[in-house]
Amino acid sequence: MLSDTTPEAQRKYEQAFTRLTPNERVAITMEMIAVTDDLVRAGIRLRHPDATGEEFEYQFLRAKYGPELAGRVYGRPR
């Protein structure tokens, strides 16, 4: 895998991460999920500027979990 992180920086990151409590790790993970969801929503607004309500939520679910699941949830074909 390609990486722009030096081995030394990776080692320091791993050391810092192992010092975190489980609650801190969960908090960081939840924040990363929230930021990712915000980015997905921003992308939907760019690609589907008129989408609101259910259509917006369908597009969000489709982007996040794929067309098959979104189609099942919203009763739409892929």
C-alpha positions in Angstrom: 0.0 0.0 0.0 1.2 3.5 -0.8 1.7 5.9 2.1 2.9 9.4 2.5 3.7 8.7 6.2 7.2 8.1 7.2 7.9 4.9 9.3 8.9 7.2 12.2 5.7 9.2 12.0 3.6 6.0 11.8 5.4 4.6 14.9 4.6 7.8 16.9 1.0 7.7 15.8 0.6 4.1 16.8 2.3 4.8 20.2 -0.1 7.8 20.8 -3.1 5.7 19.7 -2.3 2.9 22.1 -2.2 5.3 25.0 -5.8 6.3 24.4 -8.6 4.9 26.6 -11.3 2.9 24.9 -13.7 5.8 25.4 -11.3 8.2 23.7 -10.9 5.8 20.7 -14.7 5.5 20.4 -15.0 9.3 20.5 -12.4 9.7 17.8 -14.1 7.1 15.6 -17.5 8.7 16.1 -16.1 12.1 15.1 -14.5 10.6 12.0 -17.8 9.1 11.0 -19.6 12.4 11.5 -17.0 14.3 9.4 -17.3 11.6 6.7 -21.1 11.9 6.7 -20.8 15.6 6.3 -18.6 15.2 3.3 -21.0 12.7 1.8 -23.9 15.1 2.3 -21.9 18.0 0.7 -21.2 15.8 -2.3 -24.9 15.0 -2.6 -25.8 18.7 -2.5 -23.3 19.3 -5.4 -24.5 16.4 -7.5 -28.2 16.7 -6.7 -28.9 20.3 -5.8 -32.7 20.0 -5.9 -32.9 16.9 -3.7 -34.7 17.4 -0.5 -36.4 15.3 2.1 -36.7 11.6 1.2 -34.8 12.0 -2.1 -31.8 13.5 -0.2 -32.0 10.7 2.4 -32.2 8.1 -0.4 -29.1 9.6 -2.1 -27.3 9.7 1.2 -28.1 6.0 2.0 -27.1 5.1 -1.6 -23.8 6.9 -1.3 -23.0 5.4 2.1 -24.3 1.9 1.8 -24.7 1.2 -1.9 -27.6 1.2 -4.4 -28.9 -2.3 -3.4 -29.6 -1.4 0.2 -30.9 2.0 -0.6 -33.2 0.5 -3.2 -34.5 -2.0 -0.7 -35.1 0.6 2.0 -36.8 3.1 -0.3 -38.5 0.5 -2.6 -36.6 1.6 -5.7 -34.9 -0.4 -8.3 -31.1 -0.2 -8.5 
